[in-house]
């Protein structure tokens, strides 16, 4: 199993408010006694309910990576961390490809500076040029600093080093 302590989420990868609410709802369904913790078995079932496909061995590995035994329980914050990482790991190639196509707009094979500006406005984050340039640089834009190709986009999303 992958050591979650060594897994770094890609820049900007955070759970949305909706995802956090769904995770809390799933957690609360299994926290029947209201003790603020759920078992490894319940964690496995909750992970499945939220769209991941762990097996018992995966859950044992996850628990071990966060310093827990399979017989231990996890609290909501630990469960959110597990879910965040599992959701990030589940970004498969086809999903990344679809996201890239959606983001790149009319550009041929890259996400351009203009695409990034358009996206920021569409999501209600009217970012300034300097902030957008910093985002492009952080994502490993080309030598001109004005485009991100699929390879770099994928690397940013799947960064784990």
Secondary structure, 3 states (H helix, E strand, C coil): CCCCCCCCCCCCCCCCHHHHHHHHHHHHHHCCCCCCCEEHHHHHHHHHHCCCCCCHHHHHHHHHHCCCCCCCEECHHHHHHHHHHHHHHCCCHHHHHHHHHHHHCCCCCEEEHHHHHHHHHHCCCCCCHHHHHHHHHHCCCCCCCCEEEHHHHHHHHCCCC
